[in-house]
Amino acid sequence: MEKHNRRTFLKTTAIATATLSSLPVKKLKASQQYVLSEDRMGVLVDTTVCIGCRNCEWACKNAHDLPAGKIEDYEDKSVMKKMRRPDETALTVVNQYSNEKDPNLPIDVKVQCMHCDHPACVSACIVGAFTKNENGAVTWDTNKCIGCRYCMVACPFQVPAFQFDKALNPLIMKCDFCFNRTKEGKLPACVEICPVEAITYGKRNELIDVARERIKNYPDKYINYIYGEHEVGGTSWMYLAGTNFKKLDFPKLSEKPAPGVSESIQHGIFAYFVPPISLYALLGGIMWITKRKRSLESEEGKNHE
């Protein structure tokens, strides 16, 4: 069995490498064949309402089968003394910032994948592992991923994380907009648990109207800007704030969709530098063999039982 697996691995890797190396650059272009629904969903985050309870962090982990611990553990605010980013252990985090208007009332900001309308990760992925769904969610298919991690480089928000501790079967980790929950008519886990309704789930176009109404009615509370309405062509997650978003570590981005930039870099690299293609084929072969072996072992176990 061991010799057979080694022979199969070498054969598969050789075929994959030869095939990918012979493909013209145009055929490596990532697919962007998706349709954005006018009724696609979104989330409006009101940073002036968030109390930094971190319940959303616990709910997200719990909903995605990640080690979550007890919800009481998230009452610890000491972790918020430094800026955190979503990673392979936490798909969303809450950061805390000083409030110039009221030093006794810090500003808390939830961070996760923004689910761009024109995602750079979808455009950058050469095997189509990322999908922009009609409802607005950007999801990832582990069975297609070859571990190149180009999505991490392409993302303008630096969100996708990689499980570096898993050598042969790592995953790309990021918020999936609770895709399986919303398909069943449920709310995203973070939205459902928020005790102060700082995060609102609904149709994106309606949320923009809600945000504009709040800004109009409370001009002293909010700055006149909705972050995510236009950034990189628009995002599903949008934010309101009472201070400049730059002070809250939001990147300053143009309204131009990010895929235009990521594709030009990607195709420029692949046009004149062949080795990465062979490397990705090798990684793909290793990951495919590993997943196939585990699948066969699982089937053998069931048959044995």
Order of alpha helices (4+ residues) and beta strands (2+ residues): alpha-beta-alpha-beta-beta-alpha-beta-beta-alpha-beta-beta-alpha-alpha-beta-alpha-beta-alpha-alpha
